[in-house]
């Protein structure tokens, strides 16, 4: 029993997975949007640079998945695009990559950035006390 059937023109219109996804596309898209927004708001409220980065990445990879399901030209970000007449294995690979990257965006955790030396104030810099200087001299 073959779930994906490959036809002469690519993925057959009779593919069960594609038919299922096309049938529930108008449920899948709002769920993806809601999940992306909820993830971004819950994890990055206040960190707006990370918020917009994650939301943009999820939109780019999510639209590639939706375009694949609809049978239209699939495009990931600003670079790679495959028309609907392209090799079906390549289109399926691109859709798989889009799904994986979309899901990875849910796990994105920005690193803690160190405060720049130019953002420090004079009160942030301290001179060593006499006791500290004396302790370092005694160790030698």
N, C-alpha and C positions, 0 to 999 in steps of 0.2 A: 504494500500500500504506500504509494508515493504521495507525500503531502504537497510538495512543489512539483508541478509538471512543467517541463520545458518544451515550448513549442518552437516553431520556426521563427516566430516574431518575438521571442523572448518568453517571459513568464506568461503562461497561458491565462486567458481570462477566466478559466475554470479553476485556477489555483484556490484551494480552500482557505488558506491563510489570507491571501490578498482579498478574496471575496468577503471574508469575515471582517477584515479591517475596513474595507470600503463600505460595508453595510453599517458599521458603527463609527464611521469617521466623524460624524457630527456630535458624537458623544466623546470620542477620543480627544479631539482638539480642545474642547473646553476643559477636559480633565488635565491635559498637559499644561494649559495656560494657568489653571488654578494651582496645580502643583508647583509650577515655576514661581508664581507670585508668592505663594505661601512660604516656599523655601527661602526665597530672597528676603521677604519681610521678617521672618522669624530669625534667621541667622545673621542678617546684616543690617538690622535697623540701626541707623546712626553711622555706619561705615558706608557711605554712599558710593565711593569709588568701587568697592567690592560688590555692592548691591547691583549697580548698573553693569558691571563686567559680567557677572554671573547671569543676569537677566538677558543680556545681549547674546551671550554664547548659547543659552538655552533656546532663544528664539531662532538663531541661525541654524542650529542642528535640528530643532523641532520642525522647522519649515522644510528642511531637506527630507525628513521622514514623511511628512504629509504629502509633499510633491511626489515621492516614490509611490505611496499608496494610491494617489489619484492617477498615476500613470503619466505625469507631466515631466518636464525637464527637471532633473534633480540637480541642485546646486548647493554645495557646502561653502559657506562664507562667501568671500569675494572671488575665490579662485576657481576651484574645480567644478565643472558642470558636465552632466551627461544628458543628452537629449533622450526623448522617449523612444527613439529608434536605436539607441546604443546597445551594446552587448548586454544581455540581461544579467549575466554573471557580474559584470562590472557595476551595473545599477544596483544589484542586490548587495554587493560588497560595499558600495558607497552608502546605501541605506543602513547596513549593519554598523558601519563606522559612525554614522550620524546618531544611531541609537546609543551606542557605547559612549560617545562623547557627550551626548545629552544627559545620560545617567551619571557620568563622571562629574559633570557640573554640579550635581547635588552634593557631592563629597568635597568640593573645593573648599579649602581652608586657607585664607591668606596668612602669610607669615607676619609676625610682629615686626614692624619696621622700627629701627633704632632712631632715636631722635637725632636730627642733624646737629652738628657742632654750631651751625649758624643760628639755630633756634634756641640755644641755651643763653641764659642770662648770667650776669656777673655773679649773682648769688649762688649759681650752680657750681661755681669753681671754688674750691677751698684750698688753702695752704696747709701743709702739715704743721701740727703743733710741735712745741719743743719736746714734749714727751715722746712723740712719734719719731722725731729726728734722733733723739737720744737712744731709743730702742733699736733703731736700725744701725746706729754706730756701735752699740754694745754687741750686736750679733756678729760683727766682723772680727 
